[in-house]
Each structure stands twice: as C-alpha cells, then as structure tokens.
Amino acid sequence: MIGLVSAALLTGANAPSATPPAPADDPFVWLEDWTGPRAMQWVEAENKATLAAFQNDPRYAGYYAQALAIASAKDRIAMPMLIHGRVYNVWRDADHPQGIWRWTTEADYATDAPKWTTVLDLDALSKAEGRKWVWKGATILDPEERLALINLSDGGEDAVTLREFDLETGQFVKGGFDVPTSKQNEAWLDGDTLLLARDWGEGSMTKSGYPFVVKTVKRGQPLSAATEIYRGAASDQVGVYPSVYSDGDGNRAAFLYRGVTFFTNETFLVTSQGVKKLPLPAKSTIKGMVAGQLLIQTSQAWDSGGVTVPSGALAAVPLKALQAGETLTPQILFAPTPRQSIEEVSATKGHVILSYNDNVRGRVAVLTPGAQGWTSTPVALPDNATIGIATTSEKSDRAYLSVAGFLAPTTLWALDAAAPRPVQVKAMPARFDASGLVVEQYEATSTDGTKIPYFIVHRKDMKQDGSTPTIMTAYGGFEISMTPSYAAITGKLWLERGNSFVLANIRGGGEFGPAWHEAGLKTKRQIIYDDFAAVAQDIFARKLSSPRRFGIYGGSNGGLLMGVEFNQHPDLWNAVTIQVPLLDMIRYEQIAAGASWVDEYGSVSVPEEKAFLERISPYSNIRRGVKYPTPYIWTTTKDDRVGPQHARKFAARLKDYGIPYHFYEDTAGGHSGDADIEQGARLQAMQMVYFSQRLEGE
C-alpha cells in the first residue's frame, strides 16, 4: 500500500513564511568574483574548518583508504573504445592518477591480462608542462582513424585545448593542429580541415559562454585566417556545434547544430555550396548513420511525409533525401510505451544498437535495415540492471555492452550485431559484501496523484521501525534518467555498515521519456520537489527509515533540488549534501553557463517565471530562526559550468544567519570533481564522514 501524505506538506505550505531578501540587497555578491583574492581568502578559511571537522574524524582515514583502493583497483574493467582496429582505453590508478591512454589488440583484450601499449601519459605530460591536464575525449578522423584531436582540460574545467595526435606513431603531430584553450567543439571535415566553434574574439560567444560562430581551419593555417561558414546569434541560449557522421558503406556528411535553447535546435547540412537548414523537428537529435540512413531521436511529435513519429522515438531518414531537399518520409524504428525511454543509440557497420529503459530497467535491441524495412531483434541480457553501450564502430558489427545493478558488479559483454547473442567477456570483482542485501522498487504518490517509483537497497533483516540510517539521491531535470548502478564506494562505505540507499525516479528526468521531463519545466517545477518529498514520506510511512536517520544528496541540478528540499522541508532530513549546485536562482543567468538553462528553469526577465524562481530559489529563501539540518555544501573552483559562486553565497548567508553548516571548495576538478582519483576519493570520504556523523549513533 502506498503511503499517502499531506499535500500541504509536500508543496512547502508548512515552510516558515517570510519575505525573502531582494536581490538588490544581496550582501554576498562579492563572492561571485570567481578567483578574486577576497573570495579565495574566504574559501581558504571555510575549507580549513570543514577539513578539520571531517578529516579529523576517526572514520575518515579508513573511508579514504577504502574509496581510493576501489577507485584505483587494477582489476577494474578497462572500458573499451574501438578505434583504428584496436581497443583503446583511458586508465587511472595509483600510479597514473590523471590517467594514461593506451591500446591493445581485440584478441588480447579478450584475455585476462591484456598487454597494453601506452600512447599518452597525462601525468607525465602535466609534469613536463606544469599543468594538471585532465582527459576530455578525442575526436577521431575517419575513415582511417589514425589522427585524433585530443581534448585536454587544465584542472577539469569545460574549456579545453585541442592537440592533433598520431595513433600510429604515438606522438603529437609536429606542426599539426594545436588550438588554444576555449570552450570549443570540433569536427574533422577532412584530413586537412577542421570545423571549429570557439571563442574567436569579441562578439563570438553567447551570454552563457558558448561559441556561436563556426569556421573552417586549414592545416598549417593560423586561427586568424580561418573562414567563417555559419553564425548563430549572441541571443542563442547555448551555441553552435559541428558534427560529422559516417557509416560502413562510405557515406559521410557534416552537420551543424544551433542550440537556440537548451532543448530546441536548428540542424544544418554542410555542403560545398554552403550551409543548408534541414527540415528536422526542433526537439530532435541525429544519433548516427547506417546504410545511408540517418538516425533521428525525437523529443516531440514529428509529422512529415504522411508519417507521425511520436515523441521519445527513434526514426530513420535517407541522407540522400536530406541532401536533395526532398520531403522526408521517416521510418519509425522504435516507439516507446508510456513507461519506456531511449537511453542510448549507437551504429555499427550494418546495424543499430538501441538501449532503452522499461520501467527503469535496462533493455537492448538490435535494429537492422533491409529491403522490406527495418527489423528489431531483442538481446538477452541480465534483468533488473542498467545496460550501457560501451563502444561500437562503423568498421564492423562488433560492440561491447556494460551491465550493472545495485548489487551486481559491472560486467562487459561482447556482441556481434549481425548475430546478437552476447557473450560476457569481463567482470568486475565485488567491491563490497552484498550478502544479506536486497533491492526493492516501490511507488510513492505525489501531490497530483502521480505514482513516483523509487528503488531502495537495504538489509533483508532490517527492522522496519524507522531506525535504519538511509541516504537518498535524485536528479529531476534535463530529461536525464537515474538508473540502477553498481556504486562500489557507496556499497563499501555505507551499505556494508547495515545502512540503506534510495534512488528516486522523480519527474524532470527522462526515465519515462520527454513527457516525464516536461511535467516539471519552468513554473511547473514545484511538482519535482513534491515528488522527492513524497518518496521520503512513503519511506517513513513504511518505517524503512525516519527523518532522524535520513540524509539526502545531489549535484548540479540535483544540488538545486537539495537546496529547495533543505528550505521547504527542513523537518524531513537530518543531513543534506549539496554538491556543485545552482542555488541563487535569481542571478543564475548571470553566473557561468547559467543563461543556457533558461529553457529548463525559466528567466527572471519573464514576470511569471521570475515570481516562481523567487519562491523556490534556495539562496533567497533561507529563514532566520528555523531549525535546519546542518548541511554540507561542496563545490570546485574549476567549475566553469555552474560555477562555485552559488555554493559560496549560500554558505555565507547561512553563516550570517547563525545557521550551522559545512562548506568545502576543492581547487581542481571542474563540474564533475574528478581531476584525479585522489580528489574523487577525498570527496567521497568526506561526504560519508558527514553522513555518518549526522545519521549514525545516538
């Protein structure tokens, strides 16, 4: 039976009432000075206090050692990339904390102890150049797959440097492409030409800090001589990005995406005669190409050529029809039910691998084009798991799939898409003792009657008296799905201690497709926060935990979720970890890349949206005299996406109001907080010390 809860409680009607301070009265705007001396002195003092509170705890050393051991274990699965007829992998361990890029043969990869050849050592490169280079990916030139543009970030920020690398020689190309740091995106138009969107100087970046001008850059040519081929607008919420798709039949085409808003775009075909706008829906994305058919994923219904493609579907259209400007007649390859959503789409030489969620459980199908149309073949893989597409290549039909569950360590499966019978080839050893643990899925009822699913991992013999320390997380935004995963560090540091873990599949995410996301956009967003509170109340009604023993955490948009729940329901939690968060929703458009998220949150320039943002903005709604749980707020200085400013100001206001808190700002790591494995282990250990202090014991 689903526990029913008070609508007033869930909507925040019981929250203390007072008029939030006006933005004009903000006394902490000086903390928005990203790396200013005064702000950094404040950060240093706060860090000192928080490090003492957590790292002096007798549990910290053990937690850190266990987290580091898991993160650096040499028997982890080396996740593959199929490139240049080889298996490549980016690897971090205690000897290589920033990572190495390496390769082996596919035959050797199948063995228990592959022989790896290192092609790039990021630790050695960082030492030689006096930087802290963080791997951000590589763009490979097809069809030869010999040359790559390696994306390197200094300290983990989104801005990257591009350097051309030769996979045959294992060296950076002398005199090759070497593009200085910027938020930028690139694609190989051909072996001597890049499509490049970057900061070209004044008037080339949107308000949110992304490039909207695309130019071609020729080999040996200075950036100043690049030729502009397309210009978006400074008012675009995101920017313009180039991309190139090819298939196993030799078809190849270049495209530009203009992100007018975060969720709507215009798609253009790059031709020798110029750039041509395509008749694709605003909420759609090209996902690949097979047999001359472009794969289109929709987030809105699409009517074309007498065919209606539903929202959340996958369809195919001929590249030749796009090039010729013909009316498109899409073929529907996958149409989801109300409880399904696409997770990933990836093309092989002659097939398409589709992973999707069915009531938050992973499924895979192989889609194949033929003379009579497309066929779909289900792939048999373990149930109650999340299934990811680790790698594919248009050079063959080989692929690798990853499978993981809350209690099932990650396994890797080889798949021949032409005969889709997967074979397990790798398995990660268990990192924690899962004996005696069980996973259950329940549903809570939100304020509008909608059923909100959630998973809880707990001991089978747990007493249902509310005494079990429990932590819960969710995201609730940007159509991002939260699915079961093998969280080894959480298992070792938390579940092994007899505690419980909850994953809530609240609205705003993509667990059930675009409609699940759109239900919480802009001024409808309160329902997301109601969903989260409803899950907690359902847990308490089932006596699986209680507010005294209950903690919550989330990052980025999930950090905003935490800030809202901290304000609206201070009585429901005894611990709140707020990670790399948005918190000042009145000024978020002025901070870092905030202007790019107006499509999700709304804008203070629209009166109705401003009024809503004022009601939910965590920074604006802290109240004096309210009994809040002591929160732990952490961020990173190098975060150039959300920015550390939100977290700083929130902590400063708590301090001003005499409300206890912990604040920590790591000086590296970017938005993901993963500059190296030591940083990740430190952040995990500190968070678990905090939860142990707040939720365990008397």
VEXTOR-339197 format. One record per residue (C-alpha): residue in one letter; x negated, y, z negated. Coordinates in steps of 0.02 Angstrom, whole numbers, plus 50000, padded with zeros to 5 digits. Layout:
<recs>
AXYZ...
</recs>
This chain:
<recs>
M500005000050000I499325017150049G499165029149904L500225044849927V499525061549871S500165078949842A500245089949997A499855105049889L498275096849826L497675092150000T497965109050080G496995117949946A498535125949870N497855121849698A496195130749731P495875146049623S496605161549705A495645177549730T495185188949873P493525183449949P492185196749962A492225206250126P490775202950247A490315221250235D489965218350050D488775203950083P487285206849967F486285192250035V486195196450219W484315198950196L484155180050181E484625179050365D482865185250405W482315168150467T480475168350419G480355185450337P479165186950186R480525191450061A481645177150116M480215164550114Q479685170049939W481465166649882V481395149549967E479745145349882A480435149249710E482015139149740N481035124349808K479915124249655A481415122549539T482265109049642L480695098749667A480435098849479A482235093449448F482155078749569Q480335073449589N480025073549402D481465061449379P480755044149338R481785036549479Y481035047549616A479375038449640G480245021749663Y481565028749780Y480255037549886A479155022149898Q480625011249949A481265023950077L479525026050151A479245007350159I480875004950255A480545019450374S478775013850411A479014994850412K478044986850552D479364973250578R480684985650635I481404983150809A480404993150936M481875000451032P481524998951219M481535011051365L481475002851538I480285013651639H479075010251781G479354991451771R478824991351590V479574992651417Y479125009051333N479415013551151V479145028251033W478475021250868R478205028750697D477415020250547A476235024450404D474765025050524H475715035650650P476935046750551Q477305057950701G477305043750824I476495035650974W477215032551147R476725015351206W477155001551331T477124982751356T477744971051491E479524964751483A478884946951467D477754951651322Y479134961951242A480164946051227T478834938151115D478734940250926A477104950150937P477024960551096K475354968151148W475624986851159T474614999751255T474685017351182V474885031051312L475145046051197D474695048251013L475665062950941D474665063050779A473015064150873L473705077350992S474345087650845K472675086650757A471725091650914E472855106550949G473265112350773R475135109550795K476425097450724W477085090050885V478745080950874W479345069751016K480925076251101G481005064651250A480335063051427T481105066651597I480525053651723L480305056851910D481235043752010P481135032752108E479275029552075E479425032651887R477585036951874L477675055251824A478555061751670L478905078651592I478615076151406N479625087251289L478595092351136S479295102250990D478225111350864G478885105650695G480525098650761E481425114250823D482525113250978A481345124251079V480085113251173T478525113851279L478545103651441R476975094651499E476765083451650F476105066051610D475495051951724L476105034951663E474815025751769T473285034851703G474005038151529Q473445056251541F474215073451556V474115078751738K472675090851764G473395106551842G475135099051830F476725106651764D476415114651594V477895125151541P477765135651382T478945134451235S480765139151257K482475131751233Q482475124151406N483115109951514E482305102451667A482575090051808W481465083851948L482175090052114D480735080952199G478935076452160D478345094452180T479875104252124L480745106651958L482475113051923L482185123251766A483345132851649R482385142551516D482045159651443W481495169451597G481445185651501E482715198851455G484465195151518S484235176451546M484885169151381T486665168051315K487165175351148S486975157951074G485165157151131Y485295145351280P484715148551459F485975152751595V484795155451742V484135140651842K482625142251956T481575130552061V479755129552010K478495122852137R476945113152089G475475124952063Q476635140052060P476685151851910L478375153851825S478405171851884A478545165452064A480005153652030T481535155352142E483245158152065I484595146552133Y486005149552009R486505161751874G487885159051748A488405173151633A487745180251471S489505177951403D489435158951425Q489545150551256V488215137651297G487145138951454V486715130851621Y485845113951634P485145104451784S485285085751805V484845072951938Y485685056051965S485115041652074D485665023752100G484965006952153D485485009752334G484385025152353N485735038252334R485145053852241A485945070552201A485585085652092F486905094751990L487065109951878Y488225111151728R488805128151674G489385127251493V490695140951495T491225134851322F490615120351217F491945108751288T492275115951460N491075117051604E490925120251789T489955107351889F488935111752043L488065101452176V486335107452226T486125106652415S484835113052540Q486105126452587G486355132152408V487395127952255K489175121752283K490535121152150L491385104252132P493255100952103L492995091451940P494015095051784A493315107451658K493275094151522S492305080651613T490515074351623I489545064751755K488845049151669G487865040851810M487995033451983V488175015852056A488355011052239G488595029152289Q490005031252162L489845044852031L490485040251859I491585053651779Q492115053451597T493635064251559S494185073551404Q495765079851488A497035072751610W496475074751791D497635074751941S496785072652109G497215063852272G498835057052202V497955049052053T498135054351872V496615050051768P497075050751583S496075059951453G494685049751375A494495038751529L493095033651648A493345035751835A492295034551994V492235045752148P491155043852305L489635055152312K489925057252499A491675063952468L490965077052349Q489605081752473A490865083252615G492095093452513E493485080652536T494985078752421L494445066752286T495415050852252P494665044352090Q494705026052042I495095023051859L493825011151783F494365012151601A495905019951522P495925019351331T497365014751218P497785027051078R496575017850960Q495125016751084S493755028751137I492235028151250E490585027551158E489275026151297V489175023651485S487585018151574A487245012251751T486144997851808K485664994051988G487364987352036H488474988451882V489074999751741I488934995251558L490315002951452S490295002851263Y491885008451177N492715008451008D494304998950970N494965004450800V493175009550757R492464992650807G491224991050949R491634982851115V490694981251280A491244978151459V490294977051623L491134986351767T490714980951944P491124989352111G491694978252254A492594978352421Q494264976152333G493914989252200W493134988352028T493214973651909S492934973151721T492094958951626P492114958751435V490464954951349A490494943551196L489534951451052P489714951250862D491314959050796N491504972550661A489954981450723T489354996650817I488654992450988G487445004151074I486655003851246A484805004351205T484205005851385T484635002451567S483795005751733E484445007951910K482964997451968S483754981251904D485284974551816R484324971351655A484894980451499Y484684979851312L486084982151186S485944985650999V487184978550875A487314983550692G488564983350550F488604989850372L487884973550306A487184966250467P485424971950509T485174978450685T484954965450821L484424968151002W485224958751146A484584956651324L485934957351457D485944953951643A487394964551702A487584953351856A487954938451742P488424946451575R488014933351446P486994942451312V485524934151226Q484864940051059V483014944151077K482594954150920A483254955050742M482764967050605P482474958550437A483694962950299R483094978250203F484224975950052D485124962049962A486874961550037S487414945949944G488964949549844L489414964449953V490974966050059V491614978450190E493454983150191Q494444995050301Y495915004550229E497015018950283A497465034750189T498975045550227S498585063750265T499705078750235D500595076750403G500865058050382T499455052750498K498525036950447I496665040350422P495555024850424Y494035022850316F492765009250275I492155005350101V490654994450060H490694987649882R490314972749773K491574958549784D491644957749595M491854976449574K493034981249434Q494484991149504D494525003049357G493775018449440S492075016149359T491025012549514P489855026449573T490315029849754I489685041249891M490705045850044T490245054250208A491135060250365Y490845072450507G492505078150579G492015088250730F491435089750910E492255073150960I490825063650877S491265046350814M490665039650648T490505020750661P489785006550556S487885006150550Y486534997350451A485965011050334A484475002050260I483925015750142T485675018550075G485834999950051K484194998449958L484315014049850W486195014149820L487154998249861E485894986649779R486214995949617G488024990049618N488705006249690S489895009049837F489835018250003V491275025450105L491365031250287A492925041450327N493535042550508I494395059350492R495095069850634G493965081450730G492895066450777G493005055450930E493485038850851F495155038750942G494735049451091P494985067751136A496675069451051W495915064550883H494665078650906E495875091550972A497035089150823G495805099250718L495185112950834K495055131050779T496545136450673K497155118450660R495565113850567Q496325112750392I497005095550438I495205089150449Y494905094450270D496575087350216D496105070550295F494485069850196A495345073850031A496705061150072V495415047350088A494685051749919Q496405051849839D496795034949916I495175027949845F495635034549674A497415027549687R496665010449723K495495012749573L493995009649685S493175024849605S493625040949515P493145059349526R491865057549387R490945044149487F491245051049660G490005060449770I490095066649950Y488825071750080G488745077850259G487635087650376S487815101350507N489685102150544G489805089150407G488925101850296L490335114050331L491545100250284M490625098150118G490665116850085V492535117750114E492875102550005F491755109849868N492865125349866Q494585117849897H494455102649783P493115105249651D494035092949540L493875078249661W491985076649664N490575076249538A489205077749669V489155086749836T487645086349952I487725099750086Q486465096350224V485845108650360P487555116750351L488635130350426L489365139650277D489615157950322M491005156250450I491235175050460R489485177850526Y489105160750604E489225167850780Q487765179550739I486625165850671A485535154250778A486585144950908G488225148650819A489035157750966S489025141451064W490285133550945V491715145850964D492675132551062E492665121750904Y492875134350764G493635149950841S492965167650836V493105182350719S493465192750874V495185184550883P496265190850738E497195174550706E495575164550711K494685177050601A496065175750471F495875156850468L493985157450458E494115169450311R495225156750222I494055141950244S492305149750251P491355141550107Y490215156450079S491695168350067N492745157649953I491615153649805R492535159449648R491835165649483G492395155949331V492845139849424K492135123349362Y491225116749514P490175101049525T488335105849536P487955104649723Y486345100149811I486075110949966W484635107050082T484065113750249T482475116150352T481555131850402K481265124950577D483125122650610D483405134050762R485135126750798V486185130350642G484815139650550P484345139250365Q485225155850335H486915148150289A486195136950154R485125150950080K486565163250065F487735150249991A486465145849856A486105164149822R487945167749793L488105152949676K486635159649578D487385177049574Y489005169849504G488085159549373I488605143049453P487325129049437Y486595122049599H485055114249680F484305121449840Y482895114649945E482215120650112D480945109550199T479755119650306A479745107350453G480915095150538G482135105650638H484005102450626S483775083650608G482475084650469D481345071550547A479665079450588D478835063750519I479295048450418E478645055650254Q479855070250269G481325058650302A480865047750153R480675062950040L482365070050087Q483215053050063A482385050149894M482825067449828Q484635065349881M484765048449796V483995055349636Y485325068849639F486735056349662S486015045149525Q485895059849405R487675065349439L488625048949458E487735035249361G487555033549173E488645041649043
</recs>
